[in-house]
């Protein structure tokens, strides 16, 4: 069976990608061209639902232990961040009070 002209052209493009010189004395760089995507067919609701279920089966859930450890770590980081900003806010408050006392003189 003979190939259609479009299939032959696609096969030739895949064999040898066009090249161009990046600069004089440099090695050639391959130019990759994207083929136009074929329009997707519309599917019925039953096929759509089956595809959704197939994708949902691929989901991997974390274990309870991993979720608990991650939650505790987030809690610790929140407390440390709150303490850091409390200290920075206190230092800036003291600095502003001293500056205002100096200005009032």
N, C-alpha and C positions, 0 to 999 in steps of 0.2 A: 504494500500500500504506500502510495506517495505522500510525502509530507506536504502540508499546505504551505504557501509562501510565508504566511505569518509565523508558523511554527519554526520554519527554517531560519527566518530572520532572528527569532528569539534565541534559537540554539547558537547562532553565530555570535550574538552579542554576549552570551554567557561564556563562550570559549575564550575570547580575547577582549578584555575590557580596553577601551581606548586609553591612551596614555598622553601625557603632556610633560614637557620639561619644566621643572619648578624654577630653575635658574641655570645659566650657562655653566656647564661642568658638573652639574648635579645629576643624580639618578632620576629616571622618569618616575612620575607619580601616577598611580592609577586613578582614573576618573570613574566614580560609581554613579550610575544613573538609575533612578528608581523607575520601575515599570508601573504604568497606571494600574490602579486597583480595579478589579472587576466589580461592577455593582452587585451588592448583596441581594439575594433573593429574600422576599418576604416569607416568613414562616407563620404557621398557624399557632394558636395559643397552646395546643397540646405539645407541639415540638418545642416551643419556647419554655414551657414548664419543665419538660424533660431535660432541657439543657441547663436550666437553673438548678434543678436537683443534682445533675451531674457535677456542676461547678461547686455546689454546696458540699458535696461529699469530699472535695479536695481540701476543705478547710481543716487546719490542724489547730486545736485549742490547747492553750497552756494548761499545765496541771495545777491543782489547787495549791500545792506547795510553792510552785514558781510564782503564782499570782500573789500569794500571801507575802513571800519574800520581797517581791517588787513593791507591793503596797507599803510594807514597813520601811523600805528604803526611801520611797517618796515622802513618807511622813517625816523621817529623820531629816531629809534635805529641806523640807518646808520649815521645820523647827530651826535648823541651822541658819537658813536664809533669814528667817524672822529675827533671830538673835543678832545677826550681822547688821541688818537694817535698823534694829533698835539701838545698837551701839553707835552706828553712824549718825542717826538722828539725834541721839543724846549729845554726841561730840559737837555736832553743828549747832545744837541749841545752846550749849555752854559757850561756844565761840561767838555766837550772835549776841548773847547776853553780855559778854565781856566787851564786845565791840560797841554795843549800845550804851553801856556804862561809860566807856571811854569817850564816846561822842557827846554824851550829856554832860560830862566832865565835872 
